[in-house]
Amino acid sequence: MRDVPTPAPVAGHRGQFAEALRHIEKVLTEGLRHGFFDCSITCEMTNGGKRQLVVRAGKSHKFNIPEDELPR
């Protein structure tokens, strides 16, 4: 079994919100390095007050962010 490194917190954020920020930063960085890219970000409310964030950049990545992870 291999060790999987734990990602560092993003500016004090945690969970799905931090994962979404890391992914958006990766998409932006790689796109700028490449020279051009197309990206869209959408969000909608789901059951239980969660936000479903979808980042589309070649592939779609979904993040279900609970209300208690939102920045205050």
PyMOL Python script that loads the backbone (N, CA, C, O; Angstrom):
from pymol import cmd

cmd.read_pdbstr("""\
ATOM      1  N   MET A   1       0.850  -1.175   0.000  1.00  0.00           N
ATOM      2  CA  MET A   1       0.000   0.000   0.000  1.00  0.00           C
ATOM      3  C   MET A   1       0.898   1.242   0.000  1.00  0.00           C
ATOM      4  O   MET A   1       1.841   1.332   0.786  1.00  0.00           O
ATOM      5  N   ARG A   2       0.604   2.179  -0.870  1.00  0.00           N
ATOM      6  CA  ARG A   2       1.439   3.375  -0.947  1.00  0.00           C
ATOM      7  C   ARG A   2       0.832   4.499  -0.129  1.00  0.00           C
ATOM      8  O   ARG A   2      -0.383   4.582   0.051  1.00  0.00           O
ATOM      9  N   ASP A   3       1.700   5.349   0.355  1.00  0.00           N
ATOM     10  CA  ASP A   3       1.250   6.510   1.115  1.00  0.00           C
ATOM     11  C   ASP A   3       0.781   7.592   0.153  1.00  0.00           C
ATOM     12  O   ASP A   3       1.464   7.909  -0.821  1.00  0.00           O
ATOM     13  N   VAL A   4      -0.376   8.148   0.430  1.00  0.00           N
ATOM     14  CA  VAL A   4      -0.909   9.238  -0.377  1.00  0.00           C
ATOM     15  C   VAL A   4      -0.729  10.518   0.428  1.00  0.00           C
ATOM     16  O   VAL A   4      -1.257  10.633   1.535  1.00  0.00           O
ATOM     17  N   PRO A   5       0.014  11.485  -0.120  1.00  0.00           N
ATOM     18  CA  PRO A   5       0.234  12.713   0.650  1.00  0.00           C
ATOM     19  C   PRO A   5      -1.065  13.470   0.868  1.00  0.00           C
ATOM     20  O   PRO A   5      -1.924  13.529  -0.012  1.00  0.00           O
ATOM     21  N   THR A   6      -1.192  14.044   2.047  1.00  0.00           N
ATOM     22  CA  THR A   6      -2.354  14.855   2.365  1.00  0.00           C
ATOM     23  C   THR A   6      -2.109  16.257   1.826  1.00  0.00           C
ATOM     24  O   THR A   6      -1.099  16.877   2.158  1.00  0.00           O
ATOM     25  N   PRO A   7      -3.024  16.768   0.995  1.00  0.00           N
ATOM     26  CA  PRO A   7      -2.826  18.114   0.449  1.00  0.00           C
ATOM     27  C   PRO A   7      -2.797  19.151   1.563  1.00  0.00           C
ATOM     28  O   PRO A   7      -3.500  19.032   2.566  1.00  0.00           O
ATOM     29  N   ALA A   8      -1.988  20.146   1.368  1.00  0.00           N
ATOM     30  CA  ALA A   8      -1.903  21.237   2.342  1.00  0.00           C
ATOM     31  C   ALA A   8      -3.191  22.043   2.316  1.00  0.00           C
ATOM     32  O   ALA A   8      -3.816  22.175   1.263  1.00  0.00           O
ATOM     33  N   PRO A   9      -3.598  22.584   3.461  1.00  0.00           N
ATOM     34  CA  PRO A   9      -4.789  23.427   3.480  1.00  0.00           C
ATOM     35  C   PRO A   9      -4.598  24.655   2.592  1.00  0.00           C
ATOM     36  O   PRO A   9      -3.486  25.163   2.447  1.00  0.00           O
ATOM     37  N   VAL A  10      -5.680  25.117   2.011  1.00  0.00           N
ATOM     38  CA  VAL A  10      -5.630  26.282   1.131  1.00  0.00           C
ATOM     39  C   VAL A  10      -6.138  27.477   1.914  1.00  0.00           C
ATOM     40  O   VAL A  10      -7.336  27.598   2.170  1.00  0.00           O
ATOM     41  N   ALA A  11      -5.236  28.351   2.288  1.00  0.00           N
ATOM     42  CA  ALA A  11      -5.571  29.594   2.999  1.00  0.00           C
ATOM     43  C   ALA A  11      -6.563  29.352   4.134  1.00  0.00           C
ATOM     44  O   ALA A  11      -7.502  30.126   4.321  1.00  0.00           O
ATOM     45  N   GLY A  12      -6.353  28.276   4.889  1.00  0.00           N
ATOM     46  CA  GLY A  12      -7.204  27.990   6.035  1.00  0.00           C
ATOM     47  C   GLY A  12      -8.502  27.288   5.697  1.00  0.00           C
ATOM     48  O   GLY A  12      -9.310  27.045   6.593  1.00  0.00           O
ATOM     49  N   HIS A  13      -8.734  26.955   4.442  1.00  0.00           N
ATOM     50  CA  HIS A  13      -9.958  26.257   4.047  1.00  0.00           C
ATOM     51  C   HIS A  13      -9.733  24.759   4.124  1.00  0.00           C
ATOM     52  O   HIS A  13      -8.594  24.295   4.161  1.00  0.00           O
ATOM     53  N   ARG A  14     -10.823  24.004   4.147  1.00  0.00           N
ATOM     54  CA  ARG A  14     -10.720  22.554   4.280  1.00  0.00           C
ATOM     55  C   ARG A  14     -11.758  21.855   3.415  1.00  0.00           C
ATOM     56  O   ARG A  14     -12.634  22.491   2.829  1.00  0.00           O
ATOM     57  N   GLY A  15     -11.642  20.557   3.350  1.00  0.00           N
ATOM     58  CA  GLY A  15     -12.635  19.720   2.699  1.00  0.00           C
ATOM     59  C   GLY A  15     -12.806  19.984   1.213  1.00  0.00           C
ATOM     60  O   GLY A  15     -11.851  20.309   0.506  1.00  0.00           O
ATOM     61  N   GLN A  16     -14.043  19.839   0.755  1.00  0.00           N
ATOM     62  CA  GLN A  16     -14.369  19.994  -0.660  1.00  0.00           C
ATOM     63  C   GLN A  16     -14.089  21.408  -1.160  1.00  0.00           C
ATOM     64  O   GLN A  16     -13.695  21.597  -2.311  1.00  0.00           O
ATOM     65  N   PHE A  17     -14.290  22.392  -0.301  1.00  0.00           N
ATOM     66  CA  PHE A  17     -14.020  23.771  -0.707  1.00  0.00           C
ATOM     67  C   PHE A  17     -12.537  23.939  -1.040  1.00  0.00           C
ATOM     68  O   PHE A  17     -12.195  24.540  -2.057  1.00  0.00           O
ATOM     69  N   ALA A  18     -11.664  23.413  -0.193  1.00  0.00           N
ATOM     70  CA  ALA A  18     -10.219  23.503  -0.436  1.00  0.00           C
ATOM     71  C   ALA A  18      -9.835  22.714  -1.686  1.00  0.00           C
ATOM     72  O   ALA A  18      -8.998  23.162  -2.470  1.00  0.00           O
ATOM     73  N   GLU A  19     -10.445  21.540  -1.875  1.00  0.00           N
ATOM     74  CA  GLU A  19     -10.165  20.751  -3.089  1.00  0.00           C
ATOM     75  C   GLU A  19     -10.561  21.512  -4.339  1.00  0.00           C
ATOM     76  O   GLU A  19      -9.827  21.507  -5.328  1.00  0.00           O
ATOM     77  N   ALA A  20     -11.718  22.170  -4.306  1.00  0.00           N
ATOM     78  CA  ALA A  20     -12.180  22.948  -5.459  1.00  0.00           C
ATOM     79  C   ALA A  20     -11.217  24.089  -5.758  1.00  0.00           C
ATOM     80  O   ALA A  20     -10.895  24.335  -6.921  1.00  0.00           O
ATOM     81  N   LEU A  21     -10.754  24.787  -4.728  1.00  0.00           N
ATOM     82  CA  LEU A  21      -9.795  25.879  -4.939  1.00  0.00           C
ATOM     83  C   LEU A  21      -8.499  25.362  -5.560  1.00  0.00           C
ATOM     84  O   LEU A  21      -7.961  25.977  -6.482  1.00  0.00           O
ATOM     85  N   ARG A  22      -7.997  24.232  -5.055  1.00  0.00           N
ATOM     86  CA  ARG A  22      -6.772  23.650  -5.618  1.00  0.00           C
ATOM     87  C   ARG A  22      -6.973  23.276  -7.090  1.00  0.00           C
ATOM     88  O   ARG A  22      -6.095  23.497  -7.924  1.00  0.00           O
ATOM     89  N   HIS A  23      -8.134  22.711  -7.388  1.00  0.00           N
ATOM     90  CA  HIS A  23      -8.400  22.296  -8.776  1.00  0.00           C
ATOM     91  C   HIS A  23      -8.497  23.512  -9.695  1.00  0.00           C
ATOM     92  O   HIS A  23      -7.942  23.497 -10.794  1.00  0.00           O
ATOM     93  N   ILE A  24      -9.187  24.556  -9.265  1.00  0.00           N
ATOM     94  CA  ILE A  24      -9.316  25.767 -10.082  1.00  0.00           C
ATOM     95  C   ILE A  24      -7.944  26.389 -10.307  1.00  0.00           C
ATOM     96  O   ILE A  24      -7.641  26.838 -11.412  1.00  0.00           O
ATOM     97  N   GLU A  25      -7.117  26.418  -9.275  1.00  0.00           N
ATOM     98  CA  GLU A  25      -5.765  26.959  -9.430  1.00  0.00           C
ATOM     99  C   GLU A  25      -4.964  26.130 -10.437  1.00  0.00           C
ATOM    100  O   GLU A  25      -4.225  26.683 -11.252  1.00  0.00           O
ATOM    101  N   LYS A  26      -5.110  24.815 -10.380  1.00  0.00           N
ATOM    102  CA  LYS A  26      -4.401  23.931 -11.315  1.00  0.00           C
ATOM    103  C   LYS A  26      -4.854  24.187 -12.752  1.00  0.00           C
ATOM    104  O   LYS A  26      -4.025  24.293 -13.655  1.00  0.00           O
ATOM    105  N   VAL A  27      -6.180  24.286 -12.966  1.00  0.00           N
ATOM    106  CA  VAL A  27      -6.723  24.541 -14.308  1.00  0.00           C
ATOM    107  C   VAL A  27      -6.190  25.865 -14.841  1.00  0.00           C
ATOM    108  O   VAL A  27      -5.756  25.945 -15.990  1.00  0.00           O
ATOM    109  N   LEU A  28      -6.219  26.893 -14.017  1.00  0.00           N
ATOM    110  CA  LEU A  28      -5.754  28.217 -14.426  1.00  0.00           C
ATOM    111  C   LEU A  28      -4.258  28.200 -14.745  1.00  0.00           C
ATOM    112  O   LEU A  28      -3.836  28.715 -15.781  1.00  0.00           O
ATOM    113  N   THR A  29      -3.465  27.615 -13.865  1.00  0.00           N
ATOM    114  CA  THR A  29      -2.017  27.565 -14.058  1.00  0.00           C
ATOM    115  C   THR A  29      -1.652  26.806 -15.333  1.00  0.00           C
ATOM    116  O   THR A  29      -0.848  27.280 -16.135  1.00  0.00           O
ATOM    117  N   GLU A  30      -2.248  25.625 -15.515  1.00  0.00           N
ATOM    118  CA  GLU A  30      -1.943  24.827 -16.704  1.00  0.00           C
ATOM    119  C   GLU A  30      -2.412  25.520 -17.976  1.00  0.00           C
ATOM    120  O   GLU A  30      -1.728  25.473 -18.998  1.00  0.00           O
ATOM    121  N   GLY A  31      -3.583  26.169 -17.919  1.00  0.00           N
ATOM    122  CA  GLY A  31      -4.089  26.879 -19.086  1.00  0.00           C
ATOM    123  C   GLY A  31      -3.203  28.042 -19.481  1.00  0.00           C
ATOM    124  O   GLY A  31      -2.927  28.243 -20.664  1.00  0.00           O
ATOM    125  N   LEU A  32      -2.755  28.809 -18.496  1.00  0.00           N
ATOM    126  CA  LEU A  32      -1.865  29.936 -18.791  1.00  0.00           C
ATOM    127  C   LEU A  32      -0.521  29.447 -19.326  1.00  0.00           C
ATOM    128  O   LEU A  32       0.051  30.054 -20.231  1.00  0.00           O
ATOM    129  N   ARG A  33      -0.027  28.362 -18.769  1.00  0.00           N
ATOM    130  CA  ARG A  33       1.236  27.803 -19.246  1.00  0.00           C
ATOM    131  C   ARG A  33       1.101  27.333 -20.699  1.00  0.00           C
ATOM    132  O   ARG A  33       2.019  27.503 -21.501  1.00  0.00           O
ATOM    133  N   HIS A  34      -0.046  26.744 -21.024  1.00  0.00           N
ATOM    134  CA  HIS A  34      -0.292  26.241 -22.370  1.00  0.00           C
ATOM    135  C   HIS A  34      -0.481  27.393 -23.361  1.00  0.00           C
ATOM    136  O   HIS A  34      -0.077  27.292 -24.519  1.00  0.00           O
ATOM    137  N   GLY A  35      -1.086  28.469 -22.908  1.00  0.00           N
ATOM    138  CA  GLY A  35      -1.262  29.630 -23.777  1.00  0.00           C
ATOM    139  C   GLY A  35      -2.709  29.957 -24.082  1.00  0.00           C
ATOM    140  O   GLY A  35      -3.027  31.099 -24.412  1.00  0.00           O
ATOM    141  N   PHE A  36      -3.586  28.980 -23.977  1.00  0.00           N
ATOM    142  CA  PHE A  36      -5.016  29.241 -24.145  1.00  0.00           C
ATOM    143  C   PHE A  36      -5.782  28.097 -23.511  1.00  0.00           C
ATOM    144  O   PHE A  36      -5.286  26.975 -23.410  1.00  0.00           O
ATOM    145  N   PHE A  37      -7.004  28.402 -23.085  1.00  0.00           N
ATOM    146  CA  PHE A  37      -7.853  27.365 -22.505  1.00  0.00           C
ATOM    147  C   PHE A  37      -9.276  27.883 -22.406  1.00  0.00           C
ATOM    148  O   PHE A  37      -9.530  29.081 -22.537  1.00  0.00           O
ATOM    149  N   ASP A  38     -10.191  26.966 -22.173  1.00  0.00           N
ATOM    150  CA  ASP A  38     -11.595  27.302 -21.986  1.00  0.00           C
ATOM    151  C   ASP A  38     -12.031  26.625 -20.694  1.00  0.00           C
ATOM    152  O   ASP A  38     -11.795  25.434 -20.495  1.00  0.00           O
ATOM    153  N   CYS A  39     -12.660  27.383 -19.834  1.00  0.00           N
ATOM    154  CA  CYS A  39     -13.069  26.864 -18.538  1.00  0.00           C
ATOM    155  C   CYS A  39     -14.396  27.497 -18.152  1.00  0.00           C
ATOM    156  O   CYS A  39     -14.621  28.679 -18.413  1.00  0.00           O
ATOM    157  N   SER A  40     -15.276  26.718 -17.533  1.00  0.00           N
ATOM    158  CA  SER A  40     -16.503  27.282 -16.982  1.00  0.00           C
ATOM    159  C   SER A  40     -16.720  26.719 -15.584  1.00  0.00           C
ATOM    160  O   SER A  40     -16.356  25.580 -15.291  1.00  0.00           O
ATOM    161  N   ILE A  41     -17.313  27.533 -14.737  1.00  0.00           N
ATOM    162  CA  ILE A  41     -17.599  27.146 -13.365  1.00  0.00           C
ATOM    163  C   ILE A  41     -19.061  27.462 -13.103  1.00  0.00           C
ATOM    164  O   ILE A  41     -19.506  28.593 -13.300  1.00  0.00           O
ATOM    165  N   THR A  42     -19.809  26.451 -12.654  1.00  0.00           N
ATOM    166  CA  THR A  42     -21.209  26.655 -12.308  1.00  0.00           C
ATOM    167  C   THR A  42     -21.449  26.142 -10.894  1.00  0.00           C
ATOM    168  O   THR A  42     -20.706  25.300 -10.389  1.00  0.00           O
ATOM    169  N   CYS A  43     -22.490  26.659 -10.272  1.00  0.00           N
ATOM    170  CA  CYS A  43     -22.829  26.234  -8.921  1.00  0.00           C
ATOM    171  C   CYS A  43     -24.339  26.229  -8.775  1.00  0.00           C
ATOM    172  O   CYS A  43     -25.033  27.106  -9.290  1.00  0.00           O
ATOM    173  N   GLU A  44     -24.836  25.227  -8.066  1.00  0.00           N
ATOM    174  CA  GLU A  44     -26.260  25.202  -7.749  1.00  0.00           C
ATOM    175  C   GLU A  44     -26.450  24.580  -6.375  1.00  0.00           C
ATOM    176  O   GLU A  44     -25.615  23.806  -5.906  1.00  0.00           O
ATOM    177  N   MET A  45     -27.562  24.930  -5.739  1.00  0.00           N
ATOM    178  CA  MET A  45     -27.903  24.397  -4.422  1.00  0.00           C
ATOM    179  C   MET A  45     -28.479  23.003  -4.583  1.00  0.00           C
ATOM    180  O   MET A  45     -29.244  22.739  -5.511  1.00  0.00           O
ATOM    181  N   THR A  46     -28.103  22.109  -3.668  1.00  0.00           N
ATOM    182  CA  THR A  46     -28.662  20.758  -3.648  1.00  0.00           C
ATOM    183  C   THR A  46     -29.318  20.535  -2.292  1.00  0.00           C
ATOM    184  O   THR A  46     -29.384  21.443  -1.463  1.00  0.00           O
ATOM    185  N   ASN A  47     -29.797  19.326  -2.080  1.00  0.00           N
ATOM    186  CA  ASN A  47     -30.444  18.989  -0.811  1.00  0.00           C
ATOM    187  C   ASN A  47     -29.501  19.215   0.367  1.00  0.00           C
ATOM    188  O   ASN A  47     -28.295  18.990   0.262  1.00  0.00           O
ATOM    189  N   GLY A  48     -30.053  19.654   1.467  1.00  0.00           N
ATOM    190  CA  GLY A  48     -29.273  19.837   2.677  1.00  0.00           C
ATOM    191  C   GLY A  48     -28.406  21.076   2.683  1.00  0.00           C
ATOM    192  O   GLY A  48     -27.524  21.199   3.533  1.00  0.00           O
ATOM    193  N   GLY A  49     -28.630  22.000   1.762  1.00  0.00           N
ATOM    194  CA  GLY A  49     -27.867  23.244   1.744  1.00  0.00           C
ATOM    195  C   GLY A  49     -26.481  23.127   1.137  1.00  0.00           C
ATOM    196  O   GLY A  49     -25.692  24.068   1.216  1.00  0.00           O
ATOM    197  N   LYS A  50     -26.170  21.985   0.531  1.00  0.00           N
ATOM    198  CA  LYS A  50     -24.864  21.841  -0.116  1.00  0.00           C
ATOM    199  C   LYS A  50     -24.855  22.604  -1.432  1.00  0.00           C
ATOM    200  O   LYS A  50     -25.888  22.809  -2.069  1.00  0.00           O
ATOM    201  N   ARG A  51     -23.661  23.013  -1.812  1.00  0.00           N
ATOM    202  CA  ARG A  51     -23.467  23.644  -3.115  1.00  0.00           C
ATOM    203  C   ARG A  51     -22.760  22.649  -4.003  1.00  0.00           C
ATOM    204  O   ARG A  51     -21.725  22.100  -3.624  1.00  0.00           O
ATOM    205  N   GLN A  52     -23.309  22.410  -5.189  1.00  0.00           N
ATOM    206  CA  GLN A  52     -22.632  21.543  -6.153  1.00  0.00           C
ATOM    207  C   GLN A  52     -21.917  22.446  -7.143  1.00  0.00           C
ATOM    208  O   GLN A  52     -22.539  23.110  -7.973  1.00  0.00           O
ATOM    209  N   LEU A  53     -20.598  22.454  -7.036  1.00  0.00           N
ATOM    210  CA  LEU A  53     -19.749  23.272  -7.892  1.00  0.00           C
ATOM    211  C   LEU A  53     -19.217  22.369  -8.996  1.00  0.00           C
ATOM    212  O   LEU A  53     -18.675  21.298  -8.722  1.00  0.00           O
ATOM    213  N   VAL A  54     -19.371  22.800 -10.236  1.00  0.00           N
ATOM    214  CA  VAL A  54     -18.875  22.025 -11.372  1.00  0.00           C
ATOM    215  C   VAL A  54     -17.873  22.881 -12.129  1.00  0.00           C
ATOM    216  O   VAL A  54     -18.178  23.993 -12.561  1.00  0.00           O
ATOM    217  N   VAL A  55     -16.661  22.336 -12.280  1.00  0.00           N
ATOM    218  CA  VAL A  55     -15.602  23.001 -13.023  1.00  0.00           C
ATOM    219  C   VAL A  55     -15.408  22.205 -14.312  1.00  0.00           C
ATOM    220  O   VAL A  55     -15.058  21.025 -14.277  1.00  0.00           O
ATOM    221  N   ARG A  56     -15.639  22.861 -15.444  1.00  0.00           N
ATOM    222  CA  ARG A  56     -15.480  22.208 -16.749  1.00  0.00           C
ATOM    223  C   ARG A  56     -14.270  22.809 -17.456  1.00  0.00           C
ATOM    224  O   ARG A  56     -14.240  23.999 -17.770  1.00  0.00           O
ATOM    225  N   ALA A  57     -13.294  21.975 -17.696  1.00  0.00           N
ATOM    226  CA  ALA A  57     -12.087  22.379 -18.427  1.00  0.00           C
ATOM    227  C   ALA A  57     -11.552  21.109 -19.076  1.00  0.00           C
ATOM    228  O   ALA A  57     -10.644  20.467 -18.546  1.00  0.00           O
ATOM    229  N   GLY A  58     -12.110  20.755 -20.208  1.00  0.00           N
ATOM    230  CA  GLY A  58     -11.769  19.478 -20.826  1.00  0.00           C
ATOM    231  C   GLY A  58     -12.627  18.375 -20.231  1.00  0.00           C
ATOM    232  O   GLY A  58     -13.393  17.727 -20.945  1.00  0.00           O
ATOM    233  N   LYS A  59     -12.505  18.158 -18.937  1.00  0.00           N
ATOM    234  CA  LYS A  59     -13.335  17.209 -18.196  1.00  0.00           C
ATOM    235  C   LYS A  59     -14.131  17.991 -17.169  1.00  0.00           C
ATOM    236  O   LYS A  59     -13.779  19.120 -16.825  1.00  0.00           O
ATOM    237  N   SER A  60     -15.205  17.387 -16.682  1.00  0.00           N
ATOM    238  CA  SER A  60     -15.998  18.016 -15.623  1.00  0.00           C
ATOM    239  C   SER A  60     -15.587  17.435 -14.277  1.00  0.00           C
ATOM    240  O   SER A  60     -15.431  16.223 -14.129  1.00  0.00           O
ATOM    241  N   HIS A  61     -15.417  18.309 -13.310  1.00  0.00           N
ATOM    242  CA  HIS A  61     -15.109  17.902 -11.938  1.00  0.00           C
ATOM    243  C   HIS A  61     -16.173  18.500 -11.038  1.00  0.00           C
ATOM    244  O   HIS A  61     -16.416  19.706 -11.068  1.00  0.00           O
ATOM    245  N   LYS A  62     -16.817  17.643 -10.225  1.00  0.00           N
ATOM    246  CA  LYS A  62     -17.874  18.099  -9.324  1.00  0.00           C
ATOM    247  C   LYS A  62     -17.374  18.107  -7.893  1.00  0.00           C
ATOM    248  O   LYS A  62     -16.655  17.206  -7.458  1.00  0.00           O
ATOM    249  N   PHE A  63     -17.770  19.145  -7.171  1.00  0.00           N
ATOM    250  CA  PHE A  63     -17.439  19.284  -5.767  1.00  0.00           C
ATOM    251  C   PHE A  63     -18.727  19.591  -5.019  1.00  0.00           C
ATOM    252  O   PHE A  63     -19.402  20.572  -5.332  1.00  0.00           O
ATOM    253  N   ASN A  64     -19.078  18.771  -4.038  1.00  0.00           N
ATOM    254  CA  ASN A  64     -20.261  19.005  -3.207  1.00  0.00           C
ATOM    255  C   ASN A  64     -19.788  19.633  -1.904  1.00  0.00           C
ATOM    256  O   ASN A  64     -19.206  18.961  -1.052  1.00  0.00           O
ATOM    257  N   ILE A  65     -20.044  20.924  -1.761  1.00  0.00           N
ATOM    258  CA  ILE A  65     -19.505  21.696  -0.651  1.00  0.00           C
ATOM    259  C   ILE A  65     -20.592  21.930   0.395  1.00  0.00           C
ATOM    260  O   ILE A  65     -21.574  22.623   0.129  1.00  0.00           O
ATOM    261  N   PRO A  66     -20.416  21.348   1.591  1.00  0.00           N
ATOM    262  CA  PRO A  66     -21.394  21.579   2.659  1.00  0.00           C
ATOM    263  C   PRO A  66     -21.348  23.032   3.134  1.00  0.00           C
ATOM    264  O   PRO A  66     -20.326  23.707   3.010  1.00  0.00           O
ATOM    265  N   GLU A  67     -22.455  23.490   3.671  1.00  0.00           N
ATOM    266  CA  GLU A  67     -22.557  24.882   4.109  1.00  0.00           C
ATOM    267  C   GLU A  67     -21.512  25.221   5.174  1.00  0.00           C
ATOM    268  O   GLU A  67     -21.023  26.350   5.215  1.00  0.00           O
ATOM    269  N   ASP A  68     -21.165  24.266   6.030  1.00  0.00           N
ATOM    270  CA  ASP A  68     -20.215  24.571   7.104  1.00  0.00           C
ATOM    271  C   ASP A  68     -18.771  24.729   6.611  1.00  0.00           C
ATOM    272  O   ASP A  68     -17.898  25.125   7.384  1.00  0.00           O
ATOM    273  N   GLU A  69     -18.511  24.423   5.330  1.00  0.00           N
ATOM    274  CA  GLU A  69     -17.167  24.630   4.753  1.00  0.00           C
ATOM    275  C   GLU A  69     -17.047  25.976   4.029  1.00  0.00           C
ATOM    276  O   GLU A  69     -15.956  26.368   3.616  1.00  0.00           O
ATOM    277  N   LEU A  70     -18.168  26.674   3.879  1.00  0.00           N
ATOM    278  CA  LEU A  70     -18.135  27.952   3.159  1.00  0.00           C
ATOM    279  C   LEU A  70     -17.396  28.999   3.971  1.00  0.00           C
ATOM    280  O   LEU A  70     -17.495  29.018   5.198  1.00  0.00           O
ATOM    281  N   PRO A  71     -16.656  29.871   3.298  1.00  0.00           N
ATOM    282  CA  PRO A  71     -15.954  30.943   4.023  1.00  0.00           C
ATOM    283  C   PRO A  71     -16.966  31.903   4.646  1.00  0.00           C
ATOM    284  O   PRO A  71     -18.042  32.139   4.096  1.00  0.00           O
ATOM    285  N   ARG A  72     -16.610  32.431   5.763  1.00  0.00           N
ATOM    286  CA  ARG A  72     -17.500  33.373   6.469  1.00  0.00           C
ATOM    287  C   ARG A  72     -17.035  34.781   6.257  1.00  0.00           C
ATOM    288  O   ARG A  72     -17.649  35.718   6.767  1.00  0.00           O
TER     289      ARG A  72
END
""", "prot")
cmd.dss("prot")
cmd.show_as("cartoon", "prot")
cmd.util.cbc("prot")
cmd.orient("prot")
